[in-house]
């Protein structure tokens, strides 16, 4: 089961948060590393708020776009 760490960017939905995960990628030709961010919808039973750092884990599809769950609040 995959786990990712990111920051909650929005908590305006009921029991759902938008988590932004930032990683680094390397350009194939120039080999320069650059920041890459992706946003995931995650099921929020732990009451994570905007700005919290959270760990999310993979789950079964919960809705049309939601396939992650908040596993724990780090900060």
PDB file with one MODEL, atoms N, CA, C and O in Angstrom:
MODEL        1
ATOM      1  N   UNK A   1       0.832  -1.175   0.000  1.00  0.00           N
ATOM      2  CA  UNK A   1       0.000   0.000   0.000  1.00  0.00           C
ATOM      3  C   UNK A   1       0.886   1.252   0.000  1.00  0.00           C
ATOM      4  O   UNK A   1       1.810   1.355   0.808  1.00  0.00           O
ATOM      5  N   UNK A   2       0.613   2.193  -0.891  1.00  0.00           N
ATOM      6  CA  UNK A   2       1.414   3.399  -1.013  1.00  0.00           C
ATOM      7  C   UNK A   2       1.049   4.406   0.074  1.00  0.00           C
ATOM      8  O   UNK A   2      -0.110   4.504   0.480  1.00  0.00           O
ATOM      9  N   UNK A   3       2.045   5.149   0.538  1.00  0.00           N
ATOM     10  CA  UNK A   3       1.807   6.280   1.433  1.00  0.00           C
ATOM     11  C   UNK A   3       2.571   7.481   0.910  1.00  0.00           C
ATOM     12  O   UNK A   3       3.678   7.346   0.387  1.00  0.00           O
ATOM     13  N   UNK A   4       1.979   8.652   1.052  1.00  0.00           N
ATOM     14  CA  UNK A   4       2.592   9.900   0.620  1.00  0.00           C
ATOM     15  C   UNK A   4       2.453  10.923   1.734  1.00  0.00           C
ATOM     16  O   UNK A   4       1.563  10.813   2.577  1.00  0.00           O
ATOM     17  N   UNK A   5       3.333  11.919   1.740  1.00  0.00           N
ATOM     18  CA  UNK A   5       3.283  12.991   2.728  1.00  0.00           C
ATOM     19  C   UNK A   5       3.096  14.313   2.007  1.00  0.00           C
ATOM     20  O   UNK A   5       3.785  14.604   1.029  1.00  0.00           O
ATOM     21  N   UNK A   6       2.150  15.119   2.505  1.00  0.00           N
ATOM     22  CA  UNK A   6       1.883  16.390   1.859  1.00  0.00           C
ATOM     23  C   UNK A   6       1.211  17.369   2.805  1.00  0.00           C
ATOM     24  O   UNK A   6       1.052  17.102   3.996  1.00  0.00           O
ATOM     25  N   UNK A   7       0.819  18.514   2.244  1.00  0.00           N
ATOM     26  CA  UNK A   7       0.207  19.602   2.997  1.00  0.00           C
ATOM     27  C   UNK A   7      -1.239  19.755   2.578  1.00  0.00           C
ATOM     28  O   UNK A   7      -1.561  19.695   1.391  1.00  0.00           O
ATOM     29  N   UNK A   8      -2.115  19.953   3.557  1.00  0.00           N
ATOM     30  CA  UNK A   8      -3.535  20.165   3.258  1.00  0.00           C
ATOM     31  C   UNK A   8      -3.707  21.576   2.704  1.00  0.00           C
ATOM     32  O   UNK A   8      -3.360  22.551   3.371  1.00  0.00           O
ATOM     33  N   UNK A   9      -4.239  21.689   1.492  1.00  0.00           N
ATOM     34  CA  UNK A   9      -4.441  22.975   0.843  1.00  0.00           C
ATOM     35  C   UNK A   9      -5.874  23.464   0.954  1.00  0.00           C
ATOM     36  O   UNK A   9      -6.121  24.668   0.881  1.00  0.00           O
ATOM     37  N   UNK A  10      -6.830  22.545   1.131  1.00  0.00           N
ATOM     38  CA  UNK A  10      -8.232  22.943   1.248  1.00  0.00           C
ATOM     39  C   UNK A  10      -8.967  21.921   2.102  1.00  0.00           C
ATOM     40  O   UNK A  10      -8.770  20.714   1.961  1.00  0.00           O
ATOM     41  N   UNK A  11      -9.824  22.430   2.997  1.00  0.00           N
ATOM     42  CA  UNK A  11     -10.653  21.549   3.812  1.00  0.00           C
ATOM     43  C   UNK A  11     -12.112  21.997   3.777  1.00  0.00           C
ATOM     44  O   UNK A  11     -12.839  21.833   4.757  1.00  0.00           O
ATOM     45  N   UNK A  12     -12.536  22.560   2.654  1.00  0.00           N
ATOM     46  CA  UNK A  12     -13.873  23.139   2.536  1.00  0.00           C
ATOM     47  C   UNK A  12     -14.965  22.113   2.262  1.00  0.00           C
ATOM     48  O   UNK A  12     -16.148  22.420   2.407  1.00  0.00           O
ATOM     49  N   UNK A  13     -14.586  20.898   1.868  1.00  0.00           N
ATOM     50  CA  UNK A  13     -15.583  19.859   1.606  1.00  0.00           C
ATOM     51  C   UNK A  13     -15.851  19.069   2.878  1.00  0.00           C
ATOM     52  O   UNK A  13     -15.056  19.100   3.818  1.00  0.00           O
ATOM     53  N   UNK A  14     -16.964  18.369   2.902  1.00  0.00           N
ATOM     54  CA  UNK A  14     -17.293  17.544   4.061  1.00  0.00           C
ATOM     55  C   UNK A  14     -16.517  16.235   3.973  1.00  0.00           C
ATOM     56  O   UNK A  14     -16.645  15.498   2.996  1.00  0.00           O
ATOM     57  N   UNK A  15     -15.712  15.947   4.997  1.00  0.00           N
ATOM     58  CA  UNK A  15     -14.936  14.711   5.104  1.00  0.00           C
ATOM     59  C   UNK A  15     -13.957  14.484   3.952  1.00  0.00           C
ATOM     60  O   UNK A  15     -13.556  13.349   3.697  1.00  0.00           O
ATOM     61  N   UNK A  16     -13.572  15.548   3.259  1.00  0.00           N
ATOM     62  CA  UNK A  16     -12.601  15.450   2.169  1.00  0.00           C
ATOM     63  C   UNK A  16     -11.632  16.620   2.259  1.00  0.00           C
ATOM     64  O   UNK A  16     -12.045  17.748   2.528  1.00  0.00           O
ATOM     65  N   UNK A  17     -10.349  16.361   2.037  1.00  0.00           N
ATOM     66  CA  UNK A  17      -9.348  17.418   1.980  1.00  0.00           C
ATOM     67  C   UNK A  17      -8.550  17.288   0.690  1.00  0.00           C
ATOM     68  O   UNK A  17      -8.443  16.206   0.112  1.00  0.00           O
ATOM     69  N   UNK A  18      -7.992  18.413   0.250  1.00  0.00           N
ATOM     70  CA  UNK A  18      -7.093  18.427  -0.904  1.00  0.00           C
ATOM     71  C   UNK A  18      -5.677  18.468  -0.346  1.00  0.00           C
ATOM     72  O   UNK A  18      -5.311  19.403   0.365  1.00  0.00           O
ATOM     73  N   UNK A  19      -4.881  17.450  -0.670  1.00  0.00           N
ATOM     74  CA  UNK A  19      -3.509  17.337  -0.161  1.00  0.00           C
ATOM     75  C   UNK A  19      -2.550  17.533  -1.326  1.00  0.00           C
ATOM     76  O   UNK A  19      -2.648  16.850  -2.345  1.00  0.00           O
ATOM     77  N   UNK A  20      -1.615  18.482  -1.165  1.00  0.00           N
ATOM     78  CA  UNK A  20      -0.609  18.734  -2.197  1.00  0.00           C
ATOM     79  C   UNK A  20       0.689  18.042  -1.794  1.00  0.00           C
ATOM     80  O   UNK A  20       1.240  18.305  -0.725  1.00  0.00           O
ATOM     81  N   UNK A  21       1.168  17.156  -2.664  1.00  0.00           N
ATOM     82  CA  UNK A  21       2.407  16.406  -2.437  1.00  0.00           C
ATOM     83  C   UNK A  21       3.474  16.970  -3.369  1.00  0.00           C
ATOM     84  O   UNK A  21       3.294  16.998  -4.587  1.00  0.00           O
ATOM     85  N   UNK A  22       4.590  17.422  -2.786  1.00  0.00           N
ATOM     86  CA  UNK A  22       5.685  18.013  -3.562  1.00  0.00           C
ATOM     87  C   UNK A  22       6.832  17.015  -3.636  1.00  0.00           C
ATOM     88  O   UNK A  22       7.300  16.520  -2.611  1.00  0.00           O
ATOM     89  N   UNK A  23       7.280  16.722  -4.851  1.00  0.00           N
ATOM     90  CA  UNK A  23       8.436  15.849  -5.063  1.00  0.00           C
ATOM     91  C   UNK A  23       9.408  16.553  -6.004  1.00  0.00           C
ATOM     92  O   UNK A  23       9.102  17.617  -6.542  1.00  0.00           O
ATOM     93  N   UNK A  24      10.560  15.962  -6.193  1.00  0.00           N
ATOM     94  CA  UNK A  24      11.546  16.488  -7.139  1.00  0.00           C
ATOM     95  C   UNK A  24      11.670  15.529  -8.310  1.00  0.00           C
ATOM     96  O   UNK A  24      11.690  14.311  -8.132  1.00  0.00           O
ATOM     97  N   UNK A  25      11.752  16.082  -9.494  1.00  0.00           N
ATOM     98  CA  UNK A  25      11.992  15.297 -10.700  1.00  0.00           C
ATOM     99  C   UNK A  25      13.239  15.814 -11.385  1.00  0.00           C
ATOM    100  O   UNK A  25      13.702  16.924 -11.121  1.00  0.00           O
ATOM    101  N   UNK A  26      13.777  14.983 -12.276  1.00  0.00           N
ATOM    102  CA  UNK A  26      14.996  15.359 -12.989  1.00  0.00           C
ATOM    103  C   UNK A  26      14.690  15.463 -14.475  1.00  0.00           C
ATOM    104  O   UNK A  26      14.069  14.576 -15.060  1.00  0.00           O
ATOM    105  N   UNK A  27      15.140  16.565 -15.078  1.00  0.00           N
ATOM    106  CA  UNK A  27      14.936  16.760 -16.513  1.00  0.00           C
ATOM    107  C   UNK A  27      15.740  15.707 -17.275  1.00  0.00           C
ATOM    108  O   UNK A  27      16.914  15.492 -16.973  1.00  0.00           O
ATOM    109  N   UNK A  28      15.112  15.037 -18.277  1.00  0.00           N
ATOM    110  CA  UNK A  28      15.812  13.926 -18.943  1.00  0.00           C
ATOM    111  C   UNK A  28      17.073  14.326 -19.711  1.00  0.00           C
ATOM    112  O   UNK A  28      18.023  13.547 -19.776  1.00  0.00           O
ATOM    113  N   UNK A  29      17.097  15.514 -20.286  1.00  0.00           N
ATOM    114  CA  UNK A  29      18.262  15.931 -21.071  1.00  0.00           C
ATOM    115  C   UNK A  29      19.260  16.733 -20.235  1.00  0.00           C
ATOM    116  O   UNK A  29      20.461  16.462 -20.273  1.00  0.00           O
ATOM    117  N   UNK A  30      18.767  17.721 -19.479  1.00  0.00           N
ATOM    118  CA  UNK A  30      19.658  18.650 -18.781  1.00  0.00           C
ATOM    119  C   UNK A  30      20.003  18.206 -17.355  1.00  0.00           C
ATOM    120  O   UNK A  30      20.869  18.805 -16.717  1.00  0.00           O
ATOM    121  N   UNK A  31      19.336  17.165 -16.852  1.00  0.00           N
ATOM    122  CA  UNK A  31      19.618  16.585 -15.545  1.00  0.00           C
ATOM    123  C   UNK A  31      19.403  17.553 -14.379  1.00  0.00           C
ATOM    124  O   UNK A  31      19.850  17.275 -13.266  1.00  0.00           O
ATOM    125  N   UNK A  32      18.743  18.660 -14.608  1.00  0.00           N
ATOM    126  CA  UNK A  32      18.445  19.595 -13.525  1.00  0.00           C
ATOM    127  C   UNK A  32      17.223  19.109 -12.762  1.00  0.00           C
ATOM    128  O   UNK A  32      16.234  18.682 -13.359  1.00  0.00           O
ATOM    129  N   UNK A  33      17.300  19.177 -11.427  1.00  0.00           N
ATOM    130  CA  UNK A  33      16.156  18.774 -10.606  1.00  0.00           C
ATOM    131  C   UNK A  33      15.203  19.954 -10.460  1.00  0.00           C
ATOM    132  O   UNK A  33      15.632  21.100 -10.330  1.00  0.00           O
ATOM    133  N   UNK A  34      13.904  19.661 -10.483  1.00  0.00           N
ATOM    134  CA  UNK A  34      12.899  20.710 -10.313  1.00  0.00           C
ATOM    135  C   UNK A  34      11.747  20.180  -9.468  1.00  0.00           C
ATOM    136  O   UNK A  34      11.494  18.977  -9.411  1.00  0.00           O
ATOM    137  N   UNK A  35      11.058  21.112  -8.812  1.00  0.00           N
ATOM    138  CA  UNK A  35       9.932  20.748  -7.958  1.00  0.00           C
ATOM    139  C   UNK A  35       8.738  20.383  -8.811  1.00  0.00           C
ATOM    140  O   UNK A  35       8.450  21.040  -9.811  1.00  0.00           O
ATOM    141  N   UNK A  36       8.039  19.323  -8.406  1.00  0.00           N
ATOM    142  CA  UNK A  36       6.826  18.881  -9.081  1.00  0.00           C
ATOM    143  C   UNK A  36       5.780  18.649  -8.004  1.00  0.00           C
ATOM    144  O   UNK A  36       6.030  17.929  -7.038  1.00  0.00           O
ATOM    145  N   UNK A  37       4.619  19.249  -8.164  1.00  0.00           N
ATOM    146  CA  UNK A  37       3.577  19.066  -7.151  1.00  0.00           C
ATOM    147  C   UNK A  37       2.332  18.473  -7.783  1.00  0.00           C
ATOM    148  O   UNK A  37       2.010  18.743  -8.940  1.00  0.00           O
ATOM    149  N   UNK A  38       1.643  17.666  -7.002  1.00  0.00           N
ATOM    150  CA  UNK A  38       0.411  17.040  -7.448  1.00  0.00           C
ATOM    151  C   UNK A  38      -0.580  17.080  -6.302  1.00  0.00           C
ATOM    152  O   UNK A  38      -0.195  16.953  -5.140  1.00  0.00           O
ATOM    153  N   UNK A  39      -1.855  17.255  -6.621  1.00  0.00           N
ATOM    154  CA  UNK A  39      -2.893  17.348  -5.604  1.00  0.00           C
ATOM    155  C   UNK A  39      -3.767  16.106  -5.618  1.00  0.00           C
ATOM    156  O   UNK A  39      -4.156  15.615  -6.677  1.00  0.00           O
ATOM    157  N   UNK A  40      -4.066  15.606  -4.432  1.00  0.00           N
ATOM    158  CA  UNK A  40      -4.897  14.424  -4.269  1.00  0.00           C
ATOM    159  C   UNK A  40      -6.081  14.757  -3.375  1.00  0.00           C
ATOM    160  O   UNK A  40      -5.946  15.524  -2.422  1.00  0.00           O
ATOM    161  N   UNK A  41      -7.246  14.182  -3.680  1.00  0.00           N
ATOM    162  CA  UNK A  41      -8.390  14.269  -2.786  1.00  0.00           C
ATOM    163  C   UNK A  41      -8.291  13.105  -1.817  1.00  0.00           C
ATOM    164  O   UNK A  41      -8.102  11.962  -2.235  1.00  0.00           O
ATOM    165  N   UNK A  42      -8.416  13.384  -0.521  1.00  0.00           N
ATOM    166  CA  UNK A  42      -8.271  12.347   0.494  1.00  0.00           C
ATOM    167  C   UNK A  42      -9.438  12.400   1.470  1.00  0.00           C
ATOM    168  O   UNK A  42      -9.920  13.473   1.830  1.00  0.00           O
ATOM    169  N   UNK A  43      -9.878  11.223   1.886  1.00  0.00           N
ATOM    170  CA  UNK A  43     -10.952  11.102   2.871  1.00  0.00           C
ATOM    171  C   UNK A  43     -10.399  11.501   4.236  1.00  0.00           C
ATOM    172  O   UNK A  43      -9.335  11.034   4.642  1.00  0.00           O
ATOM    173  N   UNK A  44     -11.126  12.364   4.940  1.00  0.00           N
ATOM    174  CA  UNK A  44     -10.616  12.977   6.167  1.00  0.00           C
ATOM    175  C   UNK A  44     -11.489  12.621   7.354  1.00  0.00           C
ATOM    176  O   UNK A  44     -12.467  13.314   7.632  1.00  0.00           O
ATOM    177  N   UNK A  45     -11.149  11.545   8.064  1.00  0.00           N
ATOM    178  CA  UNK A  45     -11.860  11.185   9.294  1.00  0.00           C
ATOM    179  C   UNK A  45     -11.156  11.756  10.522  1.00  0.00           C
ATOM    180  O   UNK A  45     -11.743  11.781  11.604  1.00  0.00           O
ATOM    181  N   UNK A  46      -9.920  12.213  10.381  1.00  0.00           N
ATOM    182  CA  UNK A  46      -9.126  12.678  11.524  1.00  0.00           C
ATOM    183  C   UNK A  46      -9.210  14.182  11.752  1.00  0.00           C
ATOM    184  O   UNK A  46      -8.492  14.701  12.606  1.00  0.00           O
ATOM    185  N   UNK A  47     -10.047  14.890  11.033  1.00  0.00           N
ATOM    186  CA  UNK A  47     -10.224  16.346  11.151  1.00  0.00           C
ATOM    187  C   UNK A  47      -8.933  17.126  10.898  1.00  0.00           C
ATOM    188  O   UNK A  47      -8.542  17.959  11.716  1.00  0.00           O
ATOM    189  N   UNK A  48      -8.277  16.863   9.783  1.00  0.00           N
ATOM    190  CA  UNK A  48      -7.113  17.644   9.378  1.00  0.00           C
ATOM    191  C   UNK A  48      -7.592  18.994   8.853  1.00  0.00           C
ATOM    192  O   UNK A  48      -8.589  19.068   8.134  1.00  0.00           O
ATOM    193  N   UNK A  49      -6.882  20.055   9.211  1.00  0.00           N
ATOM    194  CA  UNK A  49      -7.246  21.410   8.807  1.00  0.00           C
ATOM    195  C   UNK A  49      -6.266  21.929   7.771  1.00  0.00           C
ATOM    196  O   UNK A  49      -5.202  21.345   7.565  1.00  0.00           O
ATOM    197  N   UNK A  50      -6.627  23.028   7.119  1.00  0.00           N
ATOM    198  CA  UNK A  50      -5.784  23.639   6.104  1.00  0.00           C
ATOM    199  C   UNK A  50      -4.444  24.053   6.716  1.00  0.00           C
ATOM    200  O   UNK A  50      -4.401  24.691   7.768  1.00  0.00           O
ATOM    201  N   UNK A  51      -3.356  23.682   6.044  1.00  0.00           N
ATOM    202  CA  UNK A  51      -2.017  23.990   6.520  1.00  0.00           C
ATOM    203  C   UNK A  51      -1.361  22.851   7.272  1.00  0.00           C
ATOM    204  O   UNK A  51      -0.153  22.898   7.506  1.00  0.00           O
ATOM    205  N   UNK A  52      -2.112  21.822   7.663  1.00  0.00           N
ATOM    206  CA  UNK A  52      -1.546  20.677   8.374  1.00  0.00           C
ATOM    207  C   UNK A  52      -0.702  19.830   7.436  1.00  0.00           C
ATOM    208  O   UNK A  52      -0.997  19.714   6.247  1.00  0.00           O
ATOM    209  N   UNK A  53       0.357  19.237   7.988  1.00  0.00           N
ATOM    210  CA  UNK A  53       1.152  18.267   7.240  1.00  0.00           C
ATOM    211  C   UNK A  53       0.598  16.895   7.577  1.00  0.00           C
ATOM    212  O   UNK A  53       0.507  16.536   8.751  1.00  0.00           O
ATOM    213  N   UNK A  54       0.226  16.120   6.560  1.00  0.00           N
ATOM    214  CA  UNK A  54      -0.439  14.838   6.790  1.00  0.00           C
ATOM    215  C   UNK A  54       0.215  13.741   5.962  1.00  0.00           C
ATOM    216  O   UNK A  54       0.902  13.998   4.974  1.00  0.00           O
ATOM    217  N   UNK A  55      -0.023  12.513   6.399  1.00  0.00           N
ATOM    218  CA  UNK A  55       0.382  11.346   5.630  1.00  0.00           C
ATOM    219  C   UNK A  55      -0.892  10.702   5.100  1.00  0.00           C
ATOM    220  O   UNK A  55      -1.832  10.466   5.859  1.00  0.00           O
ATOM    221  N   UNK A  56      -0.928  10.417   3.799  1.00  0.00           N
ATOM    222  CA  UNK A  56      -2.106   9.798   3.194  1.00  0.00           C
ATOM    223  C   UNK A  56      -1.741   8.400   2.705  1.00  0.00           C
ATOM    224  O   UNK A  56      -0.599   8.134   2.331  1.00  0.00           O
ATOM    225  N   UNK A  57      -2.736   7.510   2.717  1.00  0.00           N
ATOM    226  CA  UNK A  57      -2.505   6.153   2.249  1.00  0.00           C
ATOM    227  C   UNK A  57      -3.537   5.814   1.184  1.00  0.00           C
ATOM    228  O   UNK A  57      -4.633   6.373   1.151  1.00  0.00           O
ATOM    229  N   UNK A  58      -3.161   4.891   0.323  1.00  0.00           N
ATOM    230  CA  UNK A  58      -4.000   4.455  -0.775  1.00  0.00           C
ATOM    231  C   UNK A  58      -5.190   3.664  -0.238  1.00  0.00           C
ATOM    232  O   UNK A  58      -5.060   2.952   0.758  1.00  0.00           O
ATOM    233  N   UNK A  59      -6.352   3.783  -0.891  1.00  0.00           N
ATOM    234  CA  UNK A  59      -7.523   3.006  -0.482  1.00  0.00           C
ATOM    235  C   UNK A  59      -8.346   2.668  -1.715  1.00  0.00           C
ATOM    236  O   UNK A  59      -7.994   3.024  -2.840  1.00  0.00           O
ATOM    237  N   UNK A  60      -9.436   1.980  -1.475  1.00  0.00           N
ATOM    238  CA  UNK A  60     -10.343   1.672  -2.580  1.00  0.00           C
ATOM    239  C   UNK A  60     -10.994   2.972  -3.051  1.00  0.00           C
ATOM    240  O   UNK A  60     -10.994   3.947  -2.299  1.00  0.00           O
ATOM    241  N   UNK A  61     -11.549   3.026  -4.268  1.00  0.00           N
ATOM    242  CA  UNK A  61     -12.223   4.243  -4.722  1.00  0.00           C
ATOM    243  C   UNK A  61     -13.413   4.588  -3.828  1.00  0.00           C
ATOM    244  O   UNK A  61     -14.320   3.776  -3.648  1.00  0.00           O
ATOM    245  N   UNK A  62     -13.399   5.795  -3.273  1.00  0.00           N
ATOM    246  CA  UNK A  62     -14.457   6.242  -2.381  1.00  0.00           C
ATOM    247  C   UNK A  62     -15.466   7.134  -3.089  1.00  0.00           C
ATOM    248  O   UNK A  62     -16.598   7.277  -2.629  1.00  0.00           O
ATOM    249  N   UNK A  63     -15.062   7.738  -4.214  1.00  0.00           N
ATOM    250  CA  UNK A  63     -15.959   8.555  -5.036  1.00  0.00           C
ATOM    251  C   UNK A  63     -15.323   8.653  -6.415  1.00  0.00           C
ATOM    252  O   UNK A  63     -14.407   7.897  -6.736  1.00  0.00           O
ATOM    253  N   UNK A  64     -15.802   9.572  -7.219  1.00  0.00           N
ATOM    254  CA  UNK A  64     -15.280   9.698  -8.578  1.00  0.00           C
ATOM    255  C   UNK A  64     -13.806  10.018  -8.635  1.00  0.00           C
ATOM    256  O   UNK A  64     -13.103   9.532  -9.522  1.00  0.00           O
ATOM    257  N   UNK A  65     -13.313  10.839  -7.694  1.00  0.00           N
ATOM    258  CA  UNK A  65     -11.904  11.257  -7.703  1.00  0.00           C
ATOM    259  C   UNK A  65     -11.134  10.882  -6.451  1.00  0.00           C
ATOM    260  O   UNK A  65      -9.916  11.059  -6.409  1.00  0.00           O
ATOM    261  N   UNK A  66     -11.796  10.378  -5.447  1.00  0.00           N
ATOM    262  CA  UNK A  66     -11.174  10.171  -4.142  1.00  0.00           C
ATOM    263  C   UNK A  66     -10.706   8.724  -3.995  1.00  0.00           C
ATOM    264  O   UNK A  66     -11.516   7.798  -3.960  1.00  0.00           O
ATOM    265  N   UNK A  67      -9.357   8.541  -3.908  1.00  0.00           N
ATOM    266  CA  UNK A  67      -8.771   7.213  -3.766  1.00  0.00           C
ATOM    267  C   UNK A  67      -7.715   7.161  -2.662  1.00  0.00           C
ATOM    268  O   UNK A  67      -6.909   6.231  -2.626  1.00  0.00           O
ATOM    269  N   UNK A  68      -7.709   8.143  -1.765  1.00  0.00           N
ATOM    270  CA  UNK A  68      -6.738   8.223  -0.683  1.00  0.00           C
ATOM    271  C   UNK A  68      -7.463   8.502   0.623  1.00  0.00           C
ATOM    272  O   UNK A  68      -8.577   9.027   0.624  1.00  0.00           O
ATOM    273  N   UNK A  69      -6.823   8.148   1.744  1.00  0.00           N
ATOM    274  CA  UNK A  69      -7.331   8.420   3.082  1.00  0.00           C
ATOM    275  C   UNK A  69      -6.235   9.074   3.914  1.00  0.00           C
ATOM    276  O   UNK A  69      -5.058   8.744   3.764  1.00  0.00           O
ATOM    277  N   UNK A  70      -6.615   9.992   4.784  1.00  0.00           N
ATOM    278  CA  UNK A  70      -5.653  10.591   5.699  1.00  0.00           C
ATOM    279  C   UNK A  70      -5.289   9.551   6.752  1.00  0.00           C
ATOM    280  O   UNK A  70      -6.148   9.115   7.518  1.00  0.00           O
ATOM    281  N   UNK A  71      -4.006   9.146   6.793  1.00  0.00           N
ATOM    282  CA  UNK A  71      -3.564   8.111   7.729  1.00  0.00           C
ATOM    283  C   UNK A  71      -3.219   8.723   9.085  1.00  0.00           C
ATOM    284  O   UNK A  71      -3.628   8.201  10.121  1.00  0.00           O
ATOM    285  N   UNK A  72      -2.459   9.840   9.085  1.00  0.00           N
ATOM    286  CA  UNK A  72      -2.154  10.507  10.337  1.00  0.00           C
ATOM    287  C   UNK A  72      -1.766  11.955  10.074  1.00  0.00           C
ATOM    288  O   UNK A  72      -1.304  12.314   8.991  1.00  0.00           O
ATOM    289  N   UNK A  73      -1.970  12.772  11.102  1.00  0.00           N
ATOM    290  CA  UNK A  73      -1.590  14.191  11.039  1.00  0.00           C
ATOM    291  C   UNK A  73      -0.212  14.307  11.675  1.00  0.00           C
ATOM    292  O   UNK A  73      -0.023  13.949  12.837  1.00  0.00           O
ATOM    293  N   UNK A  74       0.747  14.810  10.908  1.00  0.00           N
ATOM    294  CA  UNK A  74       2.129  14.894  11.376  1.00  0.00           C
ATOM    295  C   UNK A  74       2.362  16.179  12.176  1.00  0.00           C
ATOM    296  O   UNK A  74       3.000  16.160  13.228  1.00  0.00           O
ATOM    297  N   UNK A  75       1.832  17.300  11.660  1.00  0.00           N
ATOM    298  CA  UNK A  75       2.078  18.589  12.315  1.00  0.00           C
ATOM    299  C   UNK A  75       0.880  19.492  12.162  1.00  0.00           C
ATOM    300  O   UNK A  75       0.893  20.623  12.647  1.00  0.00           O
TER     301      UNK A  75
ENDMDL
END
